[in-house]
Amino acid sequence: MFFPERIKNIKGSYKVLEVGPGSSPFPRSDVLLEKRFDDKEALKQRGLQPKIEYNKPIYYYDGSKFPFQDNEFDYVICS
């Protein structure tokens, strides 16, 4: 997370999506969304860090349409 001081006022009841968390997702995120890369490119995208091990759902997409319904989230983080 590059700018955690900018993420304020996330209510406890909010469902939070983080787009492109890389190797350090924001702790308050409920769901992560990553673009699907081949293994070599994915390693570069993560800054040569190991694959994310996270106890929340991680969705992968092809870069075109997010795999969620409109208004499914109350707050979206993308940094």
PyMOL Python script that loads the backbone (N, CA, C, O; Angstrom):
from pymol import cmd

cmd.read_pdbstr("""\
ATOM      1  N   MET A   1       0.854  -1.171   0.000  1.00  0.00           N
ATOM      2  CA  MET A   1       0.000   0.000   0.000  1.00  0.00           C
ATOM      3  C   MET A   1       0.893   1.225   0.000  1.00  0.00           C
ATOM      4  O   MET A   1       1.728   1.402   0.886  1.00  0.00           O
ATOM      5  N   PHE A   2       0.708   2.062  -0.997  1.00  0.00           N
ATOM      6  CA  PHE A   2       1.546   3.234  -1.139  1.00  0.00           C
ATOM      7  C   PHE A   2       1.094   4.419  -0.301  1.00  0.00           C
ATOM      8  O   PHE A   2       1.934   5.189   0.164  1.00  0.00           O
ATOM      9  N   PHE A   3      -0.215   4.591  -0.094  1.00  0.00           N
ATOM     10  CA  PHE A   3      -0.725   5.777   0.583  1.00  0.00           C
ATOM     11  C   PHE A   3      -1.749   5.426   1.654  1.00  0.00           C
ATOM     12  O   PHE A   3      -2.894   5.871   1.561  1.00  0.00           O
ATOM     13  N   PRO A   4      -1.382   4.645   2.670  1.00  0.00           N
ATOM     14  CA  PRO A   4      -2.386   4.252   3.665  1.00  0.00           C
ATOM     15  C   PRO A   4      -3.003   5.436   4.403  1.00  0.00           C
ATOM     16  O   PRO A   4      -4.135   5.340   4.877  1.00  0.00           O
ATOM     17  N   GLU A   5      -2.279   6.551   4.508  1.00  0.00           N
ATOM     18  CA  GLU A   5      -2.820   7.725   5.195  1.00  0.00           C
ATOM     19  C   GLU A   5      -3.975   8.356   4.419  1.00  0.00           C
ATOM     20  O   GLU A   5      -4.739   9.136   4.987  1.00  0.00           O
ATOM     21  N   ARG A   6      -4.114   8.038   3.142  1.00  0.00           N
ATOM     22  CA  ARG A   6      -5.212   8.578   2.339  1.00  0.00           C
ATOM     23  C   ARG A   6      -6.484   7.745   2.471  1.00  0.00           C
ATOM     24  O   ARG A   6      -7.563   8.194   2.084  1.00  0.00           O
ATOM     25  N   ILE A   7      -6.367   6.561   3.003  1.00  0.00           N
ATOM     26  CA  ILE A   7      -7.537   5.688   3.124  1.00  0.00           C
ATOM     27  C   ILE A   7      -8.133   5.911   4.501  1.00  0.00           C
ATOM     28  O   ILE A   7      -7.621   5.421   5.508  1.00  0.00           O
ATOM     29  N   LYS A   8      -9.220   6.658   4.523  1.00  0.00           N
ATOM     30  CA  LYS A   8      -9.863   7.026   5.774  1.00  0.00           C
ATOM     31  C   LYS A   8     -11.355   6.789   5.664  1.00  0.00           C
ATOM     32  O   LYS A   8     -11.895   6.655   4.567  1.00  0.00           O
ATOM     33  N   ASN A   9     -12.000   6.739   6.782  1.00  0.00           N
ATOM     34  CA  ASN A   9     -13.460   6.672   6.831  1.00  0.00           C
ATOM     35  C   ASN A   9     -14.057   5.408   6.217  1.00  0.00           C
ATOM     36  O   ASN A   9     -15.165   5.449   5.682  1.00  0.00           O
ATOM     37  N   ILE A  10     -13.343   4.296   6.286  1.00  0.00           N
ATOM     38  CA  ILE A  10     -13.938   3.034   5.857  1.00  0.00           C
ATOM     39  C   ILE A  10     -14.723   2.496   7.052  1.00  0.00           C
ATOM     40  O   ILE A  10     -14.136   2.096   8.057  1.00  0.00           O
ATOM     41  N   LYS A  11     -16.022   2.488   6.940  1.00  0.00           N
ATOM     42  CA  LYS A  11     -16.866   2.020   8.038  1.00  0.00           C
ATOM     43  C   LYS A  11     -16.713   0.516   8.225  1.00  0.00           C
ATOM     44  O   LYS A  11     -16.430  -0.208   7.270  1.00  0.00           O
ATOM     45  N   GLY A  12     -16.897   0.059   9.430  1.00  0.00           N
ATOM     46  CA  GLY A  12     -16.761  -1.357   9.745  1.00  0.00           C
ATOM     47  C   GLY A  12     -17.686  -2.252   8.967  1.00  0.00           C
ATOM     48  O   GLY A  12     -17.368  -3.418   8.731  1.00  0.00           O
ATOM     49  N   SER A  13     -18.819  -1.733   8.566  1.00  0.00           N
ATOM     50  CA  SER A  13     -19.798  -2.531   7.826  1.00  0.00           C
ATOM     51  C   SER A  13     -19.537  -2.554   6.320  1.00  0.00           C
ATOM     52  O   SER A  13     -20.173  -3.326   5.602  1.00  0.00           O
ATOM     53  N   TYR A  14     -18.619  -1.730   5.831  1.00  0.00           N
ATOM     54  CA  TYR A  14     -18.350  -1.648   4.402  1.00  0.00           C
ATOM     55  C   TYR A  14     -17.693  -2.917   3.878  1.00  0.00           C
ATOM     56  O   TYR A  14     -16.844  -3.512   4.541  1.00  0.00           O
ATOM     57  N   LYS A  15     -18.096  -3.317   2.689  1.00  0.00           N
ATOM     58  CA  LYS A  15     -17.424  -4.399   1.973  1.00  0.00           C
ATOM     59  C   LYS A  15     -16.401  -3.724   1.054  1.00  0.00           C
ATOM     60  O   LYS A  15     -16.766  -2.910   0.205  1.00  0.00           O
ATOM     61  N   VAL A  16     -15.109  -4.068   1.228  1.00  0.00           N
ATOM     62  CA  VAL A  16     -14.017  -3.351   0.579  1.00  0.00           C
ATOM     63  C   VAL A  16     -13.313  -4.233  -0.452  1.00  0.00           C
ATOM     64  O   VAL A  16     -12.877  -5.343  -0.147  1.00  0.00           O
ATOM     65  N   LEU A  17     -13.211  -3.721  -1.668  1.00  0.00           N
ATOM     66  CA  LEU A  17     -12.485  -4.371  -2.751  1.00  0.00           C
ATOM     67  C   LEU A  17     -11.167  -3.646  -2.949  1.00  0.00           C
ATOM     68  O   LEU A  17     -11.134  -2.415  -2.982  1.00  0.00           O
ATOM     69  N   GLU A  18     -10.084  -4.392  -3.081  1.00  0.00           N
ATOM     70  CA  GLU A  18      -8.798  -3.791  -3.440  1.00  0.00           C
ATOM     71  C   GLU A  18      -8.386  -4.314  -4.805  1.00  0.00           C
ATOM     72  O   GLU A  18      -8.285  -5.522  -5.021  1.00  0.00           O
ATOM     73  N   VAL A  19      -8.149  -3.386  -5.721  1.00  0.00           N
ATOM     74  CA  VAL A  19      -7.755  -3.720  -7.084  1.00  0.00           C
ATOM     75  C   VAL A  19      -6.238  -3.612  -7.189  1.00  0.00           C
ATOM     76  O   VAL A  19      -5.666  -2.560  -6.902  1.00  0.00           O
ATOM     77  N   GLY A  20      -5.589  -4.697  -7.599  1.00  0.00           N
ATOM     78  CA  GLY A  20      -4.141  -4.688  -7.799  1.00  0.00           C
ATOM     79  C   GLY A  20      -3.348  -4.519  -6.518  1.00  0.00           C
ATOM     80  O   GLY A  20      -2.530  -3.602  -6.435  1.00  0.00           O
ATOM     81  N   PRO A  21      -3.554  -5.363  -5.515  1.00  0.00           N
ATOM     82  CA  PRO A  21      -2.855  -5.188  -4.246  1.00  0.00           C
ATOM     83  C   PRO A  21      -1.371  -5.511  -4.297  1.00  0.00           C
ATOM     84  O   PRO A  21      -0.643  -5.172  -3.363  1.00  0.00           O
ATOM     85  N   GLY A  22      -0.899  -6.156  -5.356  1.00  0.00           N
ATOM     86  CA  GLY A  22       0.520  -6.504  -5.429  1.00  0.00           C
ATOM     87  C   GLY A  22       0.905  -7.437  -4.300  1.00  0.00           C
ATOM     88  O   GLY A  22       0.195  -8.402  -4.016  1.00  0.00           O
ATOM     89  N   SER A  23       2.025  -7.156  -3.657  1.00  0.00           N
ATOM     90  CA  SER A  23       2.494  -8.046  -2.597  1.00  0.00           C
ATOM     91  C   SER A  23       2.141  -7.551  -1.200  1.00  0.00           C
ATOM     92  O   SER A  23       2.494  -8.190  -0.209  1.00  0.00           O
ATOM     93  N   SER A  24       1.437  -6.400  -1.110  1.00  0.00           N
ATOM     94  CA  SER A  24       1.112  -5.882   0.221  1.00  0.00           C
ATOM     95  C   SER A  24      -0.308  -5.311   0.256  1.00  0.00           C
ATOM     96  O   SER A  24      -0.492  -4.095   0.213  1.00  0.00           O
ATOM     97  N   PRO A  25      -1.306  -6.188   0.334  1.00  0.00           N
ATOM     98  CA  PRO A  25      -2.690  -5.705   0.377  1.00  0.00           C
ATOM     99  C   PRO A  25      -2.974  -4.900   1.650  1.00  0.00           C
ATOM    100  O   PRO A  25      -2.378  -5.134   2.701  1.00  0.00           O
ATOM    101  N   PHE A  26      -3.889  -3.960   1.524  1.00  0.00           N
ATOM    102  CA  PHE A  26      -4.317  -3.162   2.669  1.00  0.00           C
ATOM    103  C   PHE A  26      -5.071  -4.079   3.637  1.00  0.00           C
ATOM    104  O   PHE A  26      -5.945  -4.828   3.198  1.00  0.00           O
ATOM    105  N   PRO A  27      -4.767  -4.045   4.920  1.00  0.00           N
ATOM    106  CA  PRO A  27      -5.377  -4.988   5.874  1.00  0.00           C
ATOM    107  C   PRO A  27      -6.905  -4.952   5.928  1.00  0.00           C
ATOM    108  O   PRO A  27      -7.525  -5.956   6.278  1.00  0.00           O
ATOM    109  N   ARG A  28      -7.509  -3.844   5.598  1.00  0.00           N
ATOM    110  CA  ARG A  28      -8.968  -3.721   5.705  1.00  0.00           C
ATOM    111  C   ARG A  28      -9.701  -4.288   4.491  1.00  0.00           C
ATOM    112  O   ARG A  28     -10.925  -4.410   4.517  1.00  0.00           O
ATOM    113  N   SER A  29      -8.985  -4.631   3.447  1.00  0.00           N
ATOM    114  CA  SER A  29      -9.611  -5.173   2.238  1.00  0.00           C
ATOM    115  C   SER A  29     -10.310  -6.493   2.534  1.00  0.00           C
ATOM    116  O   SER A  29      -9.773  -7.344   3.243  1.00  0.00           O
ATOM    117  N   ASP A  30     -11.507  -6.656   1.990  1.00  0.00           N
ATOM    118  CA  ASP A  30     -12.258  -7.906   2.150  1.00  0.00           C
ATOM    119  C   ASP A  30     -12.041  -8.853   0.976  1.00  0.00           C
ATOM    120  O   ASP A  30     -12.038 -10.073   1.143  1.00  0.00           O
ATOM    121  N   VAL A  31     -11.857  -8.280  -0.217  1.00  0.00           N
ATOM    122  CA  VAL A  31     -11.701  -9.053  -1.448  1.00  0.00           C
ATOM    123  C   VAL A  31     -10.591  -8.393  -2.268  1.00  0.00           C
ATOM    124  O   VAL A  31     -10.502  -7.168  -2.344  1.00  0.00           O
ATOM    125  N   LEU A  32      -9.746  -9.230  -2.881  1.00  0.00           N
ATOM    126  CA  LEU A  32      -8.663  -8.727  -3.721  1.00  0.00           C
ATOM    127  C   LEU A  32      -8.952  -9.074  -5.177  1.00  0.00           C
ATOM    128  O   LEU A  32      -9.501 -10.134  -5.478  1.00  0.00           O
ATOM    129  N   LEU A  33      -8.575  -8.164  -6.077  1.00  0.00           N
ATOM    130  CA  LEU A  33      -8.738  -8.403  -7.507  1.00  0.00           C
ATOM    131  C   LEU A  33      -7.395  -8.162  -8.179  1.00  0.00           C
ATOM    132  O   LEU A  33      -6.834  -7.070  -8.088  1.00  0.00           O
ATOM    133  N   GLU A  34      -6.884  -9.181  -8.850  1.00  0.00           N
ATOM    134  CA  GLU A  34      -5.615  -9.097  -9.556  1.00  0.00           C
ATOM    135  C   GLU A  34      -5.820  -9.427 -11.019  1.00  0.00           C
ATOM    136  O   GLU A  34      -6.654 -10.266 -11.358  1.00  0.00           O
ATOM    137  N   LYS A  35      -5.074  -8.780 -11.878  1.00  0.00           N
ATOM    138  CA  LYS A  35      -5.085  -9.134 -13.286  1.00  0.00           C
ATOM    139  C   LYS A  35      -4.314 -10.438 -13.444  1.00  0.00           C
ATOM    140  O   LYS A  35      -3.297 -10.650 -12.784  1.00  0.00           O
ATOM    141  N   ARG A  36      -4.798 -11.298 -14.311  1.00  0.00           N
ATOM    142  CA  ARG A  36      -4.142 -12.574 -14.558  1.00  0.00           C
ATOM    143  C   ARG A  36      -2.947 -12.352 -15.496  1.00  0.00           C
ATOM    144  O   ARG A  36      -3.096 -11.840 -16.606  1.00  0.00           O
ATOM    145  N   PHE A  37      -1.775 -12.747 -15.025  1.00  0.00           N
ATOM    146  CA  PHE A  37      -0.546 -12.682 -15.803  1.00  0.00           C
ATOM    147  C   PHE A  37       0.041 -14.082 -15.887  1.00  0.00           C
ATOM    148  O   PHE A  37      -0.278 -14.946 -15.071  1.00  0.00           O
ATOM    149  N   ASP A  38       0.909 -14.307 -16.887  1.00  0.00           N
ATOM    150  CA  ASP A  38       1.641 -15.568 -16.860  1.00  0.00           C
ATOM    151  C   ASP A  38       2.604 -15.516 -15.671  1.00  0.00           C
ATOM    152  O   ASP A  38       2.844 -14.438 -15.125  1.00  0.00           O
ATOM    153  N   ASP A  39       3.155 -16.648 -15.265  1.00  0.00           N
ATOM    154  CA  ASP A  39       3.953 -16.722 -14.038  1.00  0.00           C
ATOM    155  C   ASP A  39       5.134 -15.759 -14.020  1.00  0.00           C
ATOM    156  O   ASP A  39       5.405 -15.135 -12.995  1.00  0.00           O
ATOM    157  N   LYS A  40       5.835 -15.630 -15.137  1.00  0.00           N
ATOM    158  CA  LYS A  40       7.006 -14.758 -15.195  1.00  0.00           C
ATOM    159  C   LYS A  40       6.601 -13.291 -15.026  1.00  0.00           C
ATOM    160  O   LYS A  40       7.225 -12.555 -14.261  1.00  0.00           O
ATOM    161  N   GLU A  41       5.562 -12.873 -15.739  1.00  0.00           N
ATOM    162  CA  GLU A  41       5.091 -11.489 -15.634  1.00  0.00           C
ATOM    163  C   GLU A  41       4.484 -11.215 -14.262  1.00  0.00           C
ATOM    164  O   GLU A  41       4.651 -10.121 -13.723  1.00  0.00           O
ATOM    165  N   ALA A  42       3.783 -12.192 -13.692  1.00  0.00           N
ATOM    166  CA  ALA A  42       3.184 -12.020 -12.367  1.00  0.00           C
ATOM    167  C   ALA A  42       4.255 -11.745 -11.324  1.00  0.00           C
ATOM    168  O   ALA A  42       4.059 -10.915 -10.436  1.00  0.00           O
ATOM    169  N   LEU A  43       5.369 -12.423 -11.421  1.00  0.00           N
ATOM    170  CA  LEU A  43       6.468 -12.197 -10.475  1.00  0.00           C
ATOM    171  C   LEU A  43       6.979 -10.764 -10.583  1.00  0.00           C
ATOM    172  O   LEU A  43       7.254 -10.132  -9.563  1.00  0.00           O
ATOM    173  N   LYS A  44       7.109 -10.244 -11.794  1.00  0.00           N
ATOM    174  CA  LYS A  44       7.533  -8.849 -11.976  1.00  0.00           C
ATOM    175  C   LYS A  44       6.497  -7.893 -11.409  1.00  0.00           C
ATOM    176  O   LYS A  44       6.849  -6.905 -10.765  1.00  0.00           O
ATOM    177  N   GLN A  45       5.211  -8.181 -11.644  1.00  0.00           N
ATOM    178  CA  GLN A  45       4.139  -7.319 -11.149  1.00  0.00           C
ATOM    179  C   GLN A  45       4.119  -7.246  -9.630  1.00  0.00           C
ATOM    180  O   GLN A  45       3.713  -6.233  -9.060  1.00  0.00           O
ATOM    181  N   ARG A  46       4.550  -8.307  -8.977  1.00  0.00           N
ATOM    182  CA  ARG A  46       4.605  -8.332  -7.505  1.00  0.00           C
ATOM    183  C   ARG A  46       5.918  -7.775  -6.973  1.00  0.00           C
ATOM    184  O   ARG A  46       6.175  -7.858  -5.772  1.00  0.00           O
ATOM    185  N   GLY A  47       6.753  -7.210  -7.835  1.00  0.00           N
ATOM    186  CA  GLY A  47       8.031  -6.674  -7.380  1.00  0.00           C
ATOM    187  C   GLY A  47       8.966  -7.773  -6.914  1.00  0.00           C
ATOM    188  O   GLY A  47       9.726  -7.590  -5.963  1.00  0.00           O
ATOM    189  N   LEU A  48       8.910  -8.930  -7.592  1.00  0.00           N
ATOM    190  CA  LEU A  48       9.733 -10.103  -7.294  1.00  0.00           C
ATOM    191  C   LEU A  48       9.450 -10.704  -5.917  1.00  0.00           C
ATOM    192  O   LEU A  48      10.268 -11.442  -5.369  1.00  0.00           O
ATOM    193  N   GLN A  49       8.289 -10.379  -5.371  1.00  0.00           N
ATOM    194  CA  GLN A  49       7.875 -10.918  -4.081  1.00  0.00           C
ATOM    195  C   GLN A  49       7.119 -12.227  -4.290  1.00  0.00           C
ATOM    196  O   GLN A  49       6.572 -12.457  -5.368  1.00  0.00           O
ATOM    197  N   PRO A  50       7.083 -13.094  -3.264  1.00  0.00           N
ATOM    198  CA  PRO A  50       6.339 -14.352  -3.394  1.00  0.00           C
ATOM    199  C   PRO A  50       4.854 -14.100  -3.642  1.00  0.00           C
ATOM    200  O   PRO A  50       4.342 -13.013  -3.377  1.00  0.00           O
ATOM    201  N   LYS A  51       4.181 -15.113  -4.149  1.00  0.00           N
ATOM    202  CA  LYS A  51       2.743 -15.025  -4.400  1.00  0.00           C
ATOM    203  C   LYS A  51       2.020 -14.681  -3.100  1.00  0.00           C
ATOM    204  O   LYS A  51       2.411 -15.129  -2.022  1.00  0.00           O
ATOM    205  N   ILE A  52       0.977 -13.894  -3.215  1.00  0.00           N
ATOM    206  CA  ILE A  52       0.215 -13.451  -2.052  1.00  0.00           C
ATOM    207  C   ILE A  52      -0.392 -14.650  -1.324  1.00  0.00           C
ATOM    208  O   ILE A  52      -1.047 -15.494  -1.935  1.00  0.00           O
ATOM    209  N   GLU A  53      -0.171 -14.710  -0.048  1.00  0.00           N
ATOM    210  CA  GLU A  53      -0.853 -15.666   0.827  1.00  0.00           C
ATOM    211  C   GLU A  53      -1.755 -14.816   1.712  1.00  0.00           C
ATOM    212  O   GLU A  53      -1.280 -14.055   2.555  1.00  0.00           O
ATOM    213  N   TYR A  54      -3.049 -14.953   1.509  1.00  0.00           N
ATOM    214  CA  TYR A  54      -3.995 -14.060   2.164  1.00  0.00           C
ATOM    215  C   TYR A  54      -5.224 -14.855   2.535  1.00  0.00           C
ATOM    216  O   TYR A  54      -5.637 -15.739   1.784  1.00  0.00           O
ATOM    217  N   ASN A  55      -5.809 -14.564   3.662  1.00  0.00           N
ATOM    218  CA  ASN A  55      -6.969 -15.337   4.115  1.00  0.00           C
ATOM    219  C   ASN A  55      -8.303 -14.777   3.611  1.00  0.00           C
ATOM    220  O   ASN A  55      -9.362 -15.119   4.138  1.00  0.00           O
ATOM    221  N   LYS A  56      -8.247 -13.933   2.611  1.00  0.00           N
ATOM    222  CA  LYS A  56      -9.447 -13.362   1.988  1.00  0.00           C
ATOM    223  C   LYS A  56      -9.493 -13.810   0.532  1.00  0.00           C
ATOM    224  O   LYS A  56      -8.469 -14.213  -0.020  1.00  0.00           O
ATOM    225  N   PRO A  57     -10.655 -13.747  -0.095  1.00  0.00           N
ATOM    226  CA  PRO A  57     -10.764 -14.185  -1.491  1.00  0.00           C
ATOM    227  C   PRO A  57      -9.924 -13.333  -2.441  1.00  0.00           C
ATOM    228  O   PRO A  57      -9.889 -12.108  -2.331  1.00  0.00           O
ATOM    229  N   ILE A  58      -9.249 -14.006  -3.377  1.00  0.00           N
ATOM    230  CA  ILE A  58      -8.499 -13.336  -4.439  1.00  0.00           C
ATOM    231  C   ILE A  58      -9.117 -13.759  -5.763  1.00  0.00           C
ATOM    232  O   ILE A  58      -9.198 -14.950  -6.064  1.00  0.00           O
ATOM    233  N   TYR A  59      -9.553 -12.786  -6.553  1.00  0.00           N
ATOM    234  CA  TYR A  59     -10.113 -13.048  -7.868  1.00  0.00           C
ATOM    235  C   TYR A  59      -9.121 -12.576  -8.916  1.00  0.00           C
ATOM    236  O   TYR A  59      -8.443 -11.565  -8.738  1.00  0.00           O
ATOM    237  N   TYR A  60      -9.046 -13.314  -9.998  1.00  0.00           N
ATOM    238  CA  TYR A  60      -8.174 -12.954 -11.111  1.00  0.00           C
ATOM    239  C   TYR A  60      -9.056 -12.666 -12.323  1.00  0.00           C
ATOM    240  O   TYR A  60     -10.070 -13.331 -12.534  1.00  0.00           O
ATOM    241  N   TYR A  61      -8.664 -11.672 -13.116  1.00  0.00           N
ATOM    242  CA  TYR A  61      -9.467 -11.327 -14.296  1.00  0.00           C
ATOM    243  C   TYR A  61      -8.534 -11.022 -15.460  1.00  0.00           C
ATOM    244  O   TYR A  61      -7.328 -10.860 -15.275  1.00  0.00           O
ATOM    245  N   ASP A  62      -9.099 -10.945 -16.649  1.00  0.00           N
ATOM    246  CA  ASP A  62      -8.298 -10.794 -17.866  1.00  0.00           C
ATOM    247  C   ASP A  62      -7.981  -9.341 -18.216  1.00  0.00           C
ATOM    248  O   ASP A  62      -7.368  -9.079 -19.251  1.00  0.00           O
ATOM    249  N   GLY A  63      -8.378  -8.416 -17.391  1.00  0.00           N
ATOM    250  CA  GLY A  63      -8.086  -7.007 -17.648  1.00  0.00           C
ATOM    251  C   GLY A  63      -9.199  -6.272 -18.357  1.00  0.00           C
ATOM    252  O   GLY A  63      -9.070  -5.080 -18.638  1.00  0.00           O
ATOM    253  N   SER A  64     -10.298  -6.964 -18.656  1.00  0.00           N
ATOM    254  CA  SER A  64     -11.380  -6.277 -19.358  1.00  0.00           C
ATOM    255  C   SER A  64     -12.501  -5.891 -18.397  1.00  0.00           C
ATOM    256  O   SER A  64     -12.645  -4.711 -18.075  1.00  0.00           O
ATOM    257  N   LYS A  65     -13.287  -6.836 -17.940  1.00  0.00           N
ATOM    258  CA  LYS A  65     -14.430  -6.539 -17.081  1.00  0.00           C
ATOM    259  C   LYS A  65     -14.236  -7.173 -15.703  1.00  0.00           C
ATOM    260  O   LYS A  65     -13.878  -8.346 -15.591  1.00  0.00           O
ATOM    261  N   PHE A  66     -14.474  -6.388 -14.668  1.00  0.00           N
ATOM    262  CA  PHE A  66     -14.369  -6.927 -13.316  1.00  0.00           C
ATOM    263  C   PHE A  66     -15.433  -8.012 -13.118  1.00  0.00           C
ATOM    264  O   PHE A  66     -16.552  -7.874 -13.613  1.00  0.00           O
ATOM    265  N   PRO A  67     -15.101  -9.073 -12.411  1.00  0.00           N
ATOM    266  CA  PRO A  67     -16.044 -10.188 -12.236  1.00  0.00           C
ATOM    267  C   PRO A  67     -17.005  -9.998 -11.061  1.00  0.00           C
ATOM    268  O   PRO A  67     -17.243 -10.934 -10.298  1.00  0.00           O
ATOM    269  N   PHE A  68     -17.555  -8.793 -10.913  1.00  0.00           N
ATOM    270  CA  PHE A  68     -18.463  -8.492  -9.809  1.00  0.00           C
ATOM    271  C   PHE A  68     -19.695  -7.760 -10.340  1.00  0.00           C
ATOM    272  O   PHE A  68     -19.668  -7.177 -11.424  1.00  0.00           O
ATOM    273  N   GLN A  69     -20.746  -7.798  -9.578  1.00  0.00           N
ATOM    274  CA  GLN A  69     -21.968  -7.074  -9.917  1.00  0.00           C
ATOM    275  C   GLN A  69     -21.803  -5.594  -9.549  1.00  0.00           C
ATOM    276  O   GLN A  69     -20.992  -5.249  -8.689  1.00  0.00           O
ATOM    277  N   ASP A  70     -22.574  -4.730 -10.204  1.00  0.00           N
ATOM    278  CA  ASP A  70     -22.594  -3.316  -9.832  1.00  0.00           C
ATOM    279  C   ASP A  70     -23.025  -3.186  -8.377  1.00  0.00           C
ATOM    280  O   ASP A  70     -23.883  -3.929  -7.901  1.00  0.00           O
ATOM    281  N   ASN A  71     -22.426  -2.245  -7.688  1.00  0.00           N
ATOM    282  CA  ASN A  71     -22.762  -1.922  -6.288  1.00  0.00           C
ATOM    283  C   ASN A  71     -22.509  -3.069  -5.318  1.00  0.00           C
ATOM    284  O   ASN A  71     -23.099  -3.102  -4.239  1.00  0.00           O
ATOM    285  N   GLU A  72     -21.646  -4.007  -5.681  1.00  0.00           N
ATOM    286  CA  GLU A  72     -21.327  -5.122  -4.776  1.00  0.00           C
ATOM    287  C   GLU A  72     -20.431  -4.676  -3.628  1.00  0.00           C
ATOM    288  O   GLU A  72     -20.399  -5.319  -2.579  1.00  0.00           O
ATOM    289  N   PHE A  73     -19.700  -3.574  -3.822  1.00  0.00           N
ATOM    290  CA  PHE A  73     -18.766  -3.089  -2.807  1.00  0.00           C
ATOM    291  C   PHE A  73     -19.129  -1.673  -2.382  1.00  0.00           C
ATOM    292  O   PHE A  73     -19.689  -0.899  -3.158  1.00  0.00           O
ATOM    293  N   ASP A  74     -18.802  -1.354  -1.146  1.00  0.00           N
ATOM    294  CA  ASP A  74     -19.050  -0.027  -0.615  1.00  0.00           C
ATOM    295  C   ASP A  74     -17.841   0.887  -0.770  1.00  0.00           C
ATOM    296  O   ASP A  74     -17.972   2.111  -0.768  1.00  0.00           O
ATOM    297  N   TYR A  75     -16.656   0.280  -0.906  1.00  0.00           N
ATOM    298  CA  TYR A  75     -15.418   1.047  -0.948  1.00  0.00           C
ATOM    299  C   TYR A  75     -14.444   0.277  -1.821  1.00  0.00           C
ATOM    300  O   TYR A  75     -14.324  -0.942  -1.697  1.00  0.00           O
ATOM    301  N   VAL A  76     -13.746   0.984  -2.707  1.00  0.00           N
ATOM    302  CA  VAL A  76     -12.756   0.355  -3.575  1.00  0.00           C
ATOM    303  C   VAL A  76     -11.416   1.058  -3.391  1.00  0.00           C
ATOM    304  O   VAL A  76     -11.336   2.287  -3.401  1.00  0.00           O
ATOM    305  N   ILE A  77     -10.374   0.263  -3.223  1.00  0.00           N
ATOM    306  CA  ILE A  77      -9.008   0.782  -3.092  1.00  0.00           C
ATOM    307  C   ILE A  77      -8.242   0.374  -4.341  1.00  0.00           C
ATOM    308  O   ILE A  77      -8.255  -0.793  -4.731  1.00  0.00           O
ATOM    309  N   CYS A  78      -7.580   1.330  -4.964  1.00  0.00           N
ATOM    310  CA  CYS A  78      -6.741   1.052  -6.108  1.00  0.00           C
ATOM    311  C   CYS A  78      -5.583   2.035  -6.048  1.00  0.00           C
ATOM    312  O   CYS A  78      -5.771   3.226  -6.296  1.00  0.00           O
ATOM    313  N   SER A  79      -4.395   1.556  -5.724  1.00  0.00           N
ATOM    314  CA  SER A  79      -3.259   2.486  -5.605  1.00  0.00           C
ATOM    315  C   SER A  79      -2.118   2.052  -6.493  1.00  0.00           C
ATOM    316  O   SER A  79      -1.078   2.709  -6.528  1.00  0.00           O
TER     317      SER A  79
END
""", "prot")
cmd.dss("prot")
cmd.show_as("cartoon", "prot")
cmd.util.cbc("prot")
cmd.orient("prot")
